[in-house]
Amino acid sequence: MIKRLSGALAALTLIALPTAPASATAAVWTQRWNPSPAGQTVAQAFEGIEDDRSDSHSGVTHIYVSGDAYRFDMHTQDRDGDDRQRNEVKGMRTSSSAYIKILKNQVWRISYQMYIPTSLDATSSFTHIAQMKVPGSGAPLYTMSLPISGGTPKINVRYWDEDEQTHEVGNTNLNPIQGKWLDTTFEFKASDSGYLRWTLKDGSTTLVDKRLDNTDLWRADTDYLRPKWGIYRSINSSGLQNTYLLIRNLRAEQQTAAAAEGP
């Protein structure tokens, strides 16, 4: 009798075991870009350089490697047109002849560390220190900026829709984080109905972690998107100073589907 019960229980156990699927897919982050100032110059790390395009400060290099970071200098005399200043880099270079193109419906995560000195302050007109752009002219798709809001210096990220209306993703006070190395990440889907998530950390403290859904992070007839870093600001603000920005530990990851091993 005991033997017969043991056999029946074993059979029931075998019947109850689920059958594993032959294969499965899961989203993973695949690193596509990770330049090092120790081994890559500005020209080797980025698709393009916009260093004093108006030649307003002749003979001066404003974007260069400084220690373990890429440095962007801005002087009050620098000009990029009559009413603004721009010393920026654009895109992500992978070789002397190749760079990354962010294409429609792709999901990306771009992270890096930045150092904002006290001389790079918030302004009453625009000051951008990071952007996502379509190559050529036109409004950005998102910006990281240093505005004065309600009399308080801030750092914020805004999404720009196709009508060039802005929508704030998140913000925090600027003064407490100046003079520190900060970790920041943009995660987004380059789609007509995508999303944008921005995180900002001071060491182990998360200052901002905000996500905005239903964002139009693509434009009609767009070839590709590319990020920009540096200082781009209006001269229509009082109190502008000679200043700089540092960025390091840049990394771009694309979300891809990886097949899991079958049985």
C-alpha positions in Angstrom: 0.0 0.0 0.0 2.8 2.4 0.9 4.7 1.7 -2.3 1.5 2.3 -4.4 1.0 5.7 -2.6 4.6 6.7 -3.2 4.3 5.9 -6.9 1.1 7.9 -7.2 2.5 11.0 -5.5 5.6 10.9 -7.7 3.4 10.8 -10.8 1.4 13.8 -9.5 4.6 15.7 -8.9 5.8 15.1 -12.4 2.4 16.1 -13.9 2.4 19.4 -11.9 5.9 20.6 -13.1 5.5 23.4 -15.7 7.2 23.1 -19.0 9.9 25.8 -19.6 9.6 27.8 -22.8 12.1 27.1 -25.5 13.3 30.7 -25.5 12.5 34.1 -24.1 13.5 37.7 -24.6 14.4 40.4 -22.1 15.4 44.0 -22.5 19.0 44.7 -21.6 21.2 47.8 -21.7 24.1 47.6 -24.2 26.9 50.1 -23.9 27.6 51.9 -27.2 29.9 54.8 -26.1 32.2 55.5 -23.2 35.0 58.0 -24.1 37.9 58.6 -21.8 39.7 62.0 -21.6 42.9 60.0 -20.8 43.0 58.5 -24.3 40.6 60.5 -26.5 40.8 64.2 -27.3 37.7 66.3 -27.7 37.7 65.7 -31.5 38.1 61.9 -31.0 35.2 61.7 -28.5 32.5 63.9 -30.1 31.0 64.1 -33.5 31.5 67.9 -33.8 32.9 70.9 -31.9 31.3 74.4 -31.7 34.2 76.4 -30.1 33.9 80.2 -30.7 32.4 79.8 -34.1 32.3 83.7 -34.5 36.1 83.9 -33.8 35.2 86.4 -31.0 38.2 85.3 -28.9 40.8 84.6 -31.4 43.6 82.2 -30.5 41.9 80.7 -27.4 40.7 77.1 -27.2 37.6 76.9 -25.1 36.9 73.2 -25.1 39.7 70.8 -24.1 40.8 67.9 -21.9 41.5 68.9 -18.3 42.7 66.0 -16.1 40.0 63.3 -16.2 37.3 65.5 -17.6 36.3 67.5 -20.7 36.3 71.2 -19.9 34.2 74.1 -21.5 35.4 77.6 -20.8 33.2 80.7 -21.4 34.4 84.2 -21.2 32.2 87.3 -21.1 33.6 88.5 -24.4 32.8 85.2 -26.2 30.0 85.5 -28.8 28.0 83.1 -31.1 25.9 85.7 -32.8 24.9 89.1 -31.5 23.0 88.1 -28.4 24.3 84.7 -27.2 27.4 82.6 -26.4 28.0 79.0 -27.4 30.9 76.6 -26.6 29.5 73.1 -27.1 30.2 69.7 -28.4 27.7 67.5 -30.2 27.2 63.9 -30.9 29.0 60.7 -29.9 32.0 59.6 -32.0 33.1 56.0 -32.1 36.0 56.2 -34.6 37.6 58.7 -36.9 34.9 58.1 -39.5 31.9 56.9 -37.5 29.5 58.3 -34.8 26.3 57.2 -33.2 22.9 58.0 -34.7 19.9 57.9 -32.3 17.1 56.6 -34.5 13.4 56.5 -34.3 11.8 54.3 -31.6 15.1 53.5 -30.0 15.5 53.7 -26.2 18.7 55.2 -24.8 20.3 56.0 -21.5 23.0 58.7 -21.4 24.8 59.2 -18.1 27.7 61.3 -17.0 29.1 63.3 -14.1 29.2 67.1 -14.2 30.8 69.9 -12.1 29.1 73.3 -12.0 31.3 75.9 -10.3 29.8 78.9 -8.4 30.8 81.1 -11.4 28.4 79.3 -13.6 25.2 80.6 -12.1 21.5 80.7 -13.0 20.4 83.5 -15.2 17.2 85.5 -16.0 17.6 84.6 -19.7 18.5 81.1 -21.0 21.6 79.2 -20.0 21.7 75.6 -21.3 24.4 73.1 -20.2 23.0 70.0 -22.1 20.6 69.5 -25.0 19.2 66.9 -27.3 19.0 68.2 -30.9 18.2 67.3 -34.4 21.2 68.0 -36.7 20.9 71.5 -38.1 18.8 74.4 -36.8 15.6 74.3 -34.8 14.5 73.9 -31.2 15.9 71.2 -29.0 13.9 68.2 -27.9 15.1 68.6 -24.3 17.4 70.9 -22.4 19.2 71.0 -19.0 19.2 74.6 -18.0 20.1 77.0 -15.2 17.2 79.4 -14.8 16.1 81.8 -12.0 12.6 80.7 -11.0 10.7 82.8 -8.4 13.9 84.5 -7.5 15.7 81.2 -6.8 18.6 79.8 -8.9 17.5 76.4 -10.2 18.8 73.5 -12.4 16.0 72.0 -14.5 15.2 69.8 -17.4 12.5 70.7 -19.9 11.0 68.8 -22.8 10.2 70.9 -25.9 7.2 69.8 -28.0 6.9 70.2 -31.8 5.3 73.7 -31.3 8.3 74.7 -29.2 6.2 74.8 -26.0 8.2 73.7 -23.0 7.2 71.2 -20.3 9.3 70.9 -17.1 10.4 67.3 -16.3 12.0 68.3 -12.9 14.1 70.8 -11.0 16.1 71.4 -7.8 17.9 74.3 -6.2 21.2 75.1 -7.8 23.2 76.8 -5.1 23.6 73.7 -2.8 25.1 71.6 -5.6 27.5 74.0 -7.1 31.2 73.1 -6.6 30.4 69.3 -6.4 30.6 66.4 -8.8 27.0 65.3 -9.6 25.7 62.2 -11.4 23.0 62.7 -14.0 21.2 60.4 -16.4 18.8 60.9 -19.3 16.7 57.9 -20.2 14.4 58.4 -23.2 12.5 56.8 -26.1 13.1 58.7 -29.4 9.5 58.4 -30.6 6.4 60.4 -31.5 5.0 59.1 -28.3 8.0 58.5 -26.2 9.1 59.3 -22.6 11.9 61.2 -20.9 13.3 60.4 -17.4 15.9 62.6 -15.7 17.8 61.7 -12.6 20.3 63.8 -10.7 22.3 62.6 -7.7 24.7 64.2 -5.2 26.6 61.1 -4.1 24.1 58.7 -2.6 21.4 61.4 -2.4 18.9 61.4 -5.2 17.9 65.1 -5.8 15.6 64.5 -8.8 14.1 61.4 -10.3 11.3 62.4 -12.7 9.7 60.9 -15.7 7.5 62.5 -18.3 5.4 60.2 -20.6 3.7 60.9 -23.9 6.6 63.1 -25.1 7.1 63.7 -28.8 10.9 63.0 -29.0 11.0 62.8 -32.7 10.6 65.2 -35.6 9.2 64.6 -39.1 11.9 64.2 -41.7 14.6 63.7 -39.0 17.6 61.7 -39.9 18.8 61.1 -36.3 19.2 62.8 -32.9 22.3 63.7 -31.0 23.1 65.1 -27.6 25.1 68.2 -26.9 27.1 69.4 -23.9 28.7 72.7 -23.0 27.6 76.2 -22.2 25.0 78.0 -24.4 23.7 81.2 -22.9 22.1 84.5 -23.6 24.1 87.7 -22.9 20.8 89.3 -21.9 21.4 88.6 -18.2 23.2 90.8 -15.7 26.1 89.5 -13.7 27.6 87.1 -16.3 31.1 85.9 -15.3 34.0 84.1 -16.9 33.2 80.5 -16.1 33.5 76.8 -17.1 31.8 73.4 -17.0 33.4 70.0 -16.5 32.0 66.6 -17.6 33.4 63.1 -17.2 32.5 59.4 -17.1 30.3 59.8 -20.1 28.4 56.7 -21.1 25.6 55.9 -23.6 23.6 52.7 -23.5 21.0 51.4 -25.9 18.1 49.2 -24.8 18.2 46.0 -26.9 16.4 42.6 -26.7 18.6 39.6 -25.8 17.4 36.1 -26.3 17.7 33.9 -23.2 19.1 30.4 -23.5 16.6 27.6 -23.9 16.6 24.3 -22.0 
